């Protein structure tokens, strides 16, 4: 599998915005004199909302335009995504797309009124929060290999909680089950909070999620972290090994974010949005706020690099969804 950082061709120079980059951004074509819209396919509050609002403030300042945030939650992200797919092709309506709400929802929902490749034009990647595999401390496993062995002999099967059908927590749990070659029971919830609560109470065995909501419970001993589903360790959880170190290199999963606009949007406007996005991501205050949400910024050098990442991720998770027979009701 292609390394995501290589695929995105990270540009460290963006961290300082070279003098040559500033005129290019300043000379970018102006948008009509009215606010842009950033559609977040979730209700207000939570990481998606925070990430979107940080980006809207930073990009709006750099474009000299107001960017109004609109929360359009529902149907696993499909309602908000559809708003952008059907918007005018003028670059004024932007989508905060995510690994679950944009990509995985398109694979598991029975009726999707758009095609994520055909109907959207990538603007740029924002970053990702690698998922952490944790268990209730009563689960007799202190490594991923021990969890596999326990899962194979458990009757009834081990259970894993997720924020809902088709979320990254669901698909990573399914990937673990496929990798362990034994069934595990999926218990979906309406959000991360209730899922964590039941794992803390011992009613469910396993939960996987981005580090930010799990970290306090790992620190308190309420959850035991077994592995980070990524090639490298997290700075905020330095003692937790990666799935690669644990001998499960195929178990890679993160909650990621990126910006998209309707397909057919003029290239000069996409370029202007991309420049404003990367300038925002290079800002120290943005980096700090994203770090607080557990997001590792990974700016893409060009929109095409984000497009390649989407195609790669779609193929990888389509295989998991098909083999695990995941479908939203």
Number of C-alpha atoms within 10 A of each C-alpha: 8 9 9 16 12 10 17 22 15 17 13 12 10 19 16 12 15 10 8 8 14 12 10 12 18 15 9 16 13 13 16 11 9 10 15 20 18 24 26 28 28 23 13 15 9 12 17 21 20 16 19 22 18 16 25 24 17 20 24 19 14 19 20 13 18 17 23 16 20 19 18 19 18 14 16 23 22 22 18 24 32 20 17 25 24 16 15 15 17 19 27 21 23 28 28 26 26 24 21 23 28 22 23 24 24 23 22 21 17 11 11 16 14 15 11 22 14 11 17 23 26 26 29 28 31 26 21 21 24 26 26 29 28 28 26 24 19 12 17 11 18 15 19 22 16 13 19 18 14 17 21 17 11 13 8 10 16 21 19 26 27 28 22 19 24 25 23 28 29 26 23 27 24 23 22 22 21 15 13 19 12 16 18 21 17 22 18 19 16 11 12 20 13 15 23 26 13 18 22 21 11 17 14 22 22 31 30 31 28 24 25 19 16 23 18 12 16 18 12 9 13 21 26 23 29 23 26 31 28 22 18 14 19 19 9 13 16 11 12 19 22 25 26 18 15 15 11 17 14 15 19 18 27 24 21 23 24 24 25 30 30 27 21 15 17 13 14 13 19 23 19 23 27 25 26 23 26 26 22 27 25 20 15 12 13 19 17 12 14 23 15 13 19 24 25 17 21 24 28 28 20 21 21 16 21 26 21 15 18 20 13 16 17 18 10 12 20 18 13 16 19 12 12 15 10 18 14 14 7
